[in-house]
């Protein structure tokens, strides 16, 4: 680490023991009032992130965010281990990428949720850190809604961190649309704050089509009216989409703080949800 640099760490709030499922005994879990908590499941991936970042980027970022959120909401969040394998078939032409099919990934997510629901969890939040997971997670949400129809108290929500953190990302980024896509200004900044020794800025170079296509700008904050599937090697020779050369550790720390705050604000709201609030039509009487 360069002289004077510092790694980001979540603010401590006097929590005695983290509520991490991986550190608990089954008897301890059995004593928890899971129905009064949010069970948080981080979703990562194992895939290429250009020549300057490690394969574990999505998993490292989402794990750090989830642990910081758990610190901020003591006794209100139970955090599961991160699901580190994702749907990354579009990256497979880059060496080292590991992937599963959308169907298998959706079933994996559903299996974890069903297990937690059996133990008494009523509010489950899937915090996603990889764009390729979004479609199978949506499939899982719809199928879980049907499969858990007899238990309306079980509510499952999902969000990618860059969607909840949309405002802070817009405030901090310097690149235009097309600059925040993959192994980009945002992800590189986050990794510079979390694990700078794993980042090789000497090989961080702009990649991808940028905003060349009017109807298809590949950017975390773009809203495209047209959908199209692509393999990453069709879009970028290096696996980079965006401008990682603009990344700094200071941006990363600010992004982490702001995104954590956005997630916390959502979870505080989610904790107040009731079946009557989310499905008023089911509980209202038609006269």
N, C-alpha and C positions, 0 to 999 in steps of 0.2 A: 504494500500500500504506500502511496506517495506520502511524503512528509506533510503533516498538517491535515491529511484526509481523515475522515471518521465514517464508520459504518453506521447505517440507520438502525435504531432499535426502538421498539414500541414503548410508549410512555407507560410506566408502571403505576398502578393505582392501588397498591397495598394488598394485592391479592396474595393469599398465603400459598395456595396450591392451585396450579392450572387445572382446568376441567378438561383433561385430555383423555379420551377413551383408551388410548394405547397404554396409559400408565395405570389404569384402574383394575381392580379385582372385580369379578362378577358380582360379588356380594355388595361392593360399593355401588355399582351401577344399579343393582336392585333397590337400593335405598333412595335413589334419586327420584324426584318428582318430575319425570320427563315430560309429563303433560303440561307443566308450567314453564318449560324451557324451550329454546330453539336448539335443535340438533343440526349442526353445521357440517356439511360434507364438502370439502374442497376437491375440485376436479382439475387435474393437470394433464400433462402429456409428456412423451419422450420422443423428441423430433429435432431435426436440424434447425438451427437458428443462425444461419450464415457462418462465415469463417471466423467471426469474432466472439461468438457466444457459445456456451455449452448446450448439449442436448437436453439438459434438465431445466431450461429457463422457465417454462410455463409452470412446472411443478414447484420450483423454488419460489417463484413470485407468489403463487396462490397460497402456498403454505405459510409464507411470511405474513401475507395479508390476513389469513384466517387466524393465525395465532395472535396477531395484534388485536383483532376484533374480540377474540376470546378474553384477552387481557382487559379490554375496555368494558366488557359486560360480565363481570364476575357473578357466578352462580346462576346466570341466565342463559348461558350457551354451553352446550356439550359439543366438543370438537372431535370429530373422527379423524383417523389418518387420511392423508390425501390419496385419492385414486390416481396413481402416477401414470397409468397407461391410458391413452386416449384414442380417438379415431383420427388418424393422421395419414390415411392412405395417399393423400395428395402430396405428401412429402417423401414418399418411399423411394423416389429416384435419387435422393440424397442419402449417402451412406450413414448408417447408424440409427436412422429413424425406425421406431417400432410402432405397430398399429394393430387395431382390431376393427372388425366390421361395424357399421352403424347398428345392426341388429344385436350383435353381441354386446356392444357398449350399452345400448338401451337396457338390455336384460341385466347387465351387471349393476347398473344404477338402480333399477327396479328391485333387484334382489337385496341390495343394501337397505333401501327404503322399507321394504316389507319386513326385513329383520328388525329394524328399529321400531316400526309400528307395532310389531309383536311384543316388544319390550316396553311399550307404553308411550313412545314418542308421538306427539300430536302435531308439532310444527317442525317441519324439516326444510332446510334451505340448502340448495345445491349452488355453491359458489364456484363458478366456472372460470378457468384461466386459459382456455384454448378454444379458438374459433371453430375448429373442426368438431368439437363436442356439441355445438349448439343444436344441430339438427337431431342427432340421436337423443339428446336430453329432452327436446320438445316432444319427441315420440314417447319417451318414457313418461313424461308428465301426463300426456293424454291417456295412455294405457293405465297408469296408476289411478287416474280419476275414475275409470271404469271398474278397475279391480278392487278399489277401496270404497266403492259406492255405499256399502253398508256401514261405513265408519266416517260420517261427514266431519267429525272432529279432527280427522287427520288431514292436514293441509300441507301440500308440498309446493314450494316455490323455487325458482331458479333465476339466476342472473349472472351474466359475465361481468367481471369487475370493471371493464372499461365502459360499460353501459351505465352502471350505477355511478361511476366516477366521471361521467361525461363532462360535467361543468369544470372540474378542476383540471382535467386534461386539456380542455380548450383554453383555459387561462394560462397554462404553463408552456404548451408546445410552441415552438418557433416555426416549424415546418408548415407548409400549406397542405391542402388535401392531397393525399397520396404519400405523405411523409410519415404517417403512423399506421403501419400495416403489420409487419412481421420482422423481428430482429431489428426494430426501427428506433427512432428517437425515444419513444416511450419505454419499450422493453429494455433497451440498452441503458437508459438512465436508471431504471429500476434495479437492474443488475449491478450497476456501478455503485448504487447505494447499499445493496445487500451483500454482494460478494465481488468486490472490485478485482480481486486477484484472478477471477475467472474470465475477465473481459480483456480482449486484445484490441485496444482502440487503433492500433497501427493498421489493422485490416478492416476497420469499420468504414464501409463505403456505401454510398447511395445505390439503391437497386430497385428494379421493378419499373412498371410503365408510368408511374406517377399519375397525373390527371389527364393522360392522353385521350382517353375515351370519355365522352360526355355522359354516357349512360352507365358507365361502369368504372367508377373511381374506387380503387381498393384502399380503403382507409377505415380505421376503427370508428371514425366519426362521420363517415359518408352514409347517405341514405340513397340507395340505388333503386330505381323503379324496375330494373330488369335483373333477373338472376341468371347466372351461368356458372357451371362447375369447370374448374381448371386444375391441372396439376401445377405444382409450384415451378417446375423446370420450364414450363411454358411462359411463365411470367418473369422469371428472374434466373439469371445464370448462376448467381451466388447464393440464392435462397433468401435474399434480403428484399423486403418490400418497404421502402421508406428511406429515411435519412438518419442512420445511426451516428453519423459524424457530428450531429448536433447534440448528442447526449452528454449530460454531466451528472455527477453524483448529487449535486445540489438539487437539480431538477428531480432526480429520483427520490430524494428524501421528501421533497414537497409533494410529489405525486403520491407517495406511500401514505403520508399523513392525511392528505385530502381524500384519497380513495377509502382508507379505513374509516374516516368520519362518515362518508356517504353510506358505507355498508352498515355501520352502527345505527345511523338514523333510520335506515330501512328496517333493521331487525327490531329496533325499539317499537316501531309501528306494527310490525308483524306480530310481535308478542301480544298486542292488544286485539288481534283479529278473533272473531268468533264465527261459527258457521252461519249465524243469522246475518252477519255483516257481509260475508263474501257471497252468499247465495240468498238474498232477501226474498226472491220469488218463491223459493221452496218453503219458506217459513211464514209467508204472509197468507192470510185467508182471503179467498175470492168471494165477495158477497153477491 
